[in-house]
Amino acid sequence: MNTLTRDLDESRKTARALFWQGWAVSAIADYMQIPRSTIESWKQREHWDDARPIDRVDAALETRMLQLIHKDDKDGKDFKEIDLLGRQLERLARVRRYEKTDNEADLNPKIANRNKGTRKPPAKNEVSEEAQVKIIEAFNDSIFDYQKAWRLAGLTNRIRNLLKSRQIGATWYFAFEAFVDALETGRNQIFLSASKAQAHVFKNYIIGFAKEYAGVDLRGDPIILANGAELHFLGTNARTAQSYHGNIYMDEYFWIHNFKDFQSVASGMAIHKKWRQTYISTPSSINHAAYPFWTGSHFNRGRPKEKHIKLDVTHHALKDGRRCEDGHWRQLVTVEDAVKGGCNLFDIDELRLEKSEDEFNNLLMCQFIDDTRSVFPLSDLQACMVDSYELWSDFKPYSSRPLGDREVWLGYDPQGSENGDNAALGVIAQPVVQGGIMRGVEKHQLKSPDFRVHAELIRSMTKKYRVTYIAIDCTGIGNGVYQLVKEFFPAAVGLNYSPDLKNNLVLKAQDLIRSKRFQFDAGWSDLAAAFMSIKKTLTESQRQVTFTAARSEEGGHADLAWAFMHAMHKEPLAVGQQQSKNILEFY
């Protein structure tokens, strides 16, 4: 076909497309600068008026496809449209074949093999191209501005180091990001946490995404997609998983025991340049081994003094995120930054009223805890933080009876006031042998002011576990919960707070934690933070040691700690521990 003929053919198709869009022949002639008689001749010869809808759609698709193909500077949207148009043209071709043969196999090629021989099962964890498009579009449409910054940083930096407020959707986002990357590239994704239970939060999110947007039930651990991408969810056993390779996501790294060793293994999994590393955490103590990793001082180890760096890791320097001198892209995202970035999940003013200043600053403003005065320093608590999935073989958290017939103890701490801190419930598995290990197996925090809701939660625990002991702080508004609980559990113990009782609670907890007789999942950073918030100080006379148990309006998020200490009270202090060298005063 020569150039003149090709141009005439394209002009004819353009004119036909305009006619089918409702243009008059005269208008087409004026627009295209072609004689009206020529347009009319094309119309009569090709019977434009008699064309079926399918023919008109087919021609429109073809015209648009040719326009895009001949476009010189194509962008991503152009290629996406070309792909979609191609799929539609293919479907129309099937419809035309079906019209001629009346054979459903021509309409749907899969039908031809439907009843032939042994049916081939669908590929495991397969996500169709159409479903992938839906997933990616849902991802792009649902992320906030600060999450968009995380995504861009992931495309342009090999290492992201993020300190962030609680509950701003970081785990949700990075699970979604990793899933999309696995679908698009086939790259492995490795999620590392202090415990496998914590790592499985990522897994549950990904399973939910696949079900909601693709109708696919992802199975397996690891999850292996049909394109070969492997999604691993690891706890402390990551130390023995050095053969894995992929993109690394390390969650809550400021609460990981033996962080240096853990990080060394993790970075080895992503040593190739195609892999990226992402470190995410809320702050714990400045004495944690991860603090030099965050501040960049770890970079200076083994380097001559003239090559040392000193990074500015203040909120002012990092609120927008920046690539630092050690190659890490760092960002510090407070709850206020999240709200400014489009997150509509918070009411800042209410949060300030609900929480003490220290609690607000640590949980939501990314300020580190100074545990040098804490009754329960992080170093002691970390020895009690274990990977429950790996260590507790008898505990089935998703079962209707997680511990079977083993005994558990409950401790309840009420709200400090109607507008004070949260109420909390702690569940402890009784030691198997006398003097053995107590295990924190379940925890709850309640904001509802209705104490009937709290009592009903306690009742549900009595159906879920074999409960043999319930201790409730029955002073103040806690008495309402205590009276309701006694109706279905008459043996419930009411704790009337006094200096001696508070003394015993703390001493018992100290003994259990220092002797490593209390264990809880390493992903429970909120419980660790609650214990760390209880600090020692001096009385006004400066002569005696006292403890500030930051509670209710006087400040604190120790509610979870108190709840578990109430449950621990079932086991009395050992002989000789009743007497303390210090006088304890609680505020």
WOZIJO-V110219 format. One record per backbone hydrogen bond with DSSP energy under -0.5 kcal/mol. CO is the residue of the C=O (numbers start at 1). NH is the residue of the N-H. Records with the same first field share a line. If there is no record, write none. Layout:
CO->NH, NH
//
This chain:
2->6
3->7
4->8
5->9
6->10
7->11
8->12
9->13
10->14
11->15
12->16
13->17
14->18
15->19
16->20
17->21
18->23
19->22
24->28
25->29
26->30
27->31
28->32
29->33, 34
35->38, 39
36->40
37->41
38->42
39->43
40->44
41->45
42->46
43->47, 48
44->47
47->50
48->51
52->56
53->57
54->58
55->59
56->60
57->61
58->62
59->63
60->64
61->65
62->66
63->67
64->68
65->69
66->70
68->71
72->74
75->79
76->80
77->81
78->82
79->83
80->84
81->85
82->86
83->87
84->88
85->89
86->90
87->91
88->92
89->93
90->94
91->95
92->96
93->97
94->98
95->99
96->100
97->101
98->102
102->104
103->106, 107
104->108
108->111
109->112
110->113
111->114
113->116
115->117
123->126
125->226
126->128
128->132
129->133
130->134
131->135
132->136
133->137
134->138
135->139
136->140
137->141
138->142
139->142, 143
144->148
145->149
146->150
147->151
148->152
149->153
150->154
151->155
152->156
153->157
158->277
159->329
160->279
161->331
162->281
163->333
165->168
169->173
170->174
171->175
172->176
173->177
174->178
175->179
176->180
177->181
178->182
179->183
180->184
181->185, 186, 187
182->186
188->247
189->232
190->192, 249
191->234
192->251
195->199
196->200
198->201, 202
199->202, 203
200->204
201->205
202->206
203->207
204->208
205->209
206->210
207->211
208->212
209->213
210->214, 215, 216
211->215
216->218
219->224
222->224
223->225, 231
225->228
229->225
230->189, 232
231->222, 223
232->191, 234
234->193
235->238
236->239
237->240
238->241
241->244
247->190
248->278
249->192, 251
250->280
252->255
253->256
256->259
258->262
259->263
260->264
261->265
262->266
263->267
264->268
265->269
266->269, 270
267->270
268->271
269->246
272->275
276->248
277->160
278->250
279->162
280->252, 253
281->164
284->369
285->288
288->291
290->294
291->295
292->296, 297, 298
295->311
296->299
297->300
298->301
300->303
304->307
305->308
311->313
314->318
315->319
318->321, 332
322->324, 330
324->327
327->159
328->324, 330
329->161
330->322
331->163, 333
332->334
333->165
334->338
335->339
336->340
337->341
338->343
339->342
341->145
347->351
348->352
349->353
350->354
351->355
356->360
357->361
358->362
359->363
360->364, 365
361->367
363->166
364->335
369->286, 371
370->373
371->374
373->536
377->380, 381
378->382
379->383
381->384, 385
382->385
384->386, 520
386->388, 522
387->390, 391
388->392
391->393
392->395
394->396
395->397
396->399
399->402
401->404
402->396
403->406
406->466
407->430
408->468, 469
409->428
410->471
411->426
412->473
413->424
417->420
423->446
424->413
425->444
426->411
427->441, 442
428->409
429->439
433->436
438->519
439->429, 441
440->521
442->427
444->425
446->423
449->451
450->453, 454
451->455
452->456
453->457
454->458
455->459
456->460
457->461
458->462
459->463
460->464
461->465
465->467
466->408
469->410
470->493
471->412
472->474, 495
475->478
476->479
477->480, 481
478->482
479->483
480->484
481->485
482->486
483->487
484->487, 488
485->488, 489
489->492
492->494
493->472, 495
494->496
495->474, 475, 497
498->502
499->503
500->504
501->505
502->506
503->507
504->508
505->509
506->510
507->511
508->512
509->513
510->514
511->515
512->517, 518
513->516
517->438
519->440
520->386
521->524
523->525
524->528
525->529
526->530
527->531
528->532
529->533
531->534
533->535, 550
534->375, 376
535->548
537->546
539->542
544->539
546->537
547->549
548->535, 550
549->551
550->558
551->554
552->555, 556
558->562
559->563
560->564
561->565
562->566
563->567
564->568
565->569
567->570
568->571
570->572
574->577
578->580
582->584
585->547
//
